[in-house]
């Protein structure tokens, strides 16, 4: 098992890609992903993903280098707590959030997509202009402006699905409220954060990844009740019957 978690509390303020654990995937000329002090964030810091001039729909993604790539049938799950400045500015069909990016072309990804008021689905983007959906849309109440909510995106074998909810980590719905479906359009995936719509800023204050199946990417810096060391990322294995950083 491999698990990775950060609340960004020990990441140096400034460009996220400057830290040892992250690298730029695809970053439009006007976008930035900046670690900032944030009194309202879980660990006192957050990452602001923002288009500095609010013009043009360029892609922006930052990849977590500690997350392993997987083949088409590999399991990988990414989780984040995120908020929008103004949800109404998010164009329908724009992918965003914690996402699974193709390592060969980091514009290509699986992510969440808002397709209308209170309507969300899993989708994929490939090759700059090719889009597709994974399963049908689900009815989920839109989050309020400037209010954190949670997204869990899972690829288990060839099945892609997601959970989206507001409130505490413990309020996560049973199962997955965006059921998704089977898809093999993208391979060799790496977890990260991303967005596209220039009129929206995205703020992340928790990010985690797991390769151990559904509902295993943690919402806190503990696994099976064992606290993990206070550092930027935690790598946990149970090869010897316990959990070790």
Order of alpha helices (4+ residues) and beta strands (2+ residues): beta-beta-beta-beta-beta-beta-beta-beta-beta-beta-beta-beta-beta-beta-beta-beta-beta-beta
